[in-house]
């Protein structure tokens, strides 16, 4: 993942361009502007599998859509 100075995230959840290796991911952390943080870890193994990462990307997509909707209101 690439981050710029304002902590903005750019890229795709599974960036195969060489910057992010989808293998060996043991923890996913989401930090919000409020300072809150959500940490996700796999329950059945040490690392996330491809299906779990796919589901996480769907969750992050729905989360961002919800946040955008709240900002418009």
Helices and strands as residue ranges (DSSP letters): E 2-3, E 9-10, E 28-31, E 37-40, H 50-72
